[in-house]
């Protein structure tokens, strides 16, 4: 795994702009996507960029320890799908945030710690501390996935306190940006799905169904196009709830609920399974 933060610091320490470094090697867009979005260029291009800075590719590779910590955080993201907070807690205890050299890894850790504080420990103060650490990071782009995850987290804190005005304030900042996130790997897929699902559920709960359906259908589109089933059970369940609330054909709601339960079984998501059964019983009784 490449330490992009070290690459950027090296470039800046040499007084090289992106334009200077990439001239004759690659487009500035290619370099920008690498530095800002983690989209690694070809080995040939990366080697030429490193040669120009008088470093080797090995100089910007993470150590095995750093890579192991990044993997543990990646694993923790997946545990949120099935609400396995104890496993998340165990994984994060094995990560030393002071030894995370890459800024994206620091942002990732703060998001996971904040979400665990919120969902697992019901500690709103700690959750906001971690989320605000992300939101106050200098030069963070509006569509940076960790910024959007932090906005989601702040929204969920205030929604849990029934302060819907503040919750809406944060979720409304997500709407114009979430579809601009470039989905380049399985982690980004998972994180985008997390944002879309939570936002879709929120807007559904406050009866803003146009926003909810748009986000949930986009989430389903992302899942389909990337062959990923992350959060699909929750997406389909919320669509079924929205169908019922908007008095759409009951057959559509039944289909969404049944599909949600099928994906929930696949992911061993007992929470969605129980809610799906309750919804189907409600449809049957009606």
Helices and strands as residue ranges (DSSP letters): H 4-13, H 18-22, H 28-37, H 43-52, G 57-60, H 64-79, H 85-93, G 97-99, H 103-115, I 116-120, H 124-135, H 145-160, H 164-175, G 178-180, H 186-205, H 209-225, H 232-245, H 250-267, H 270-285
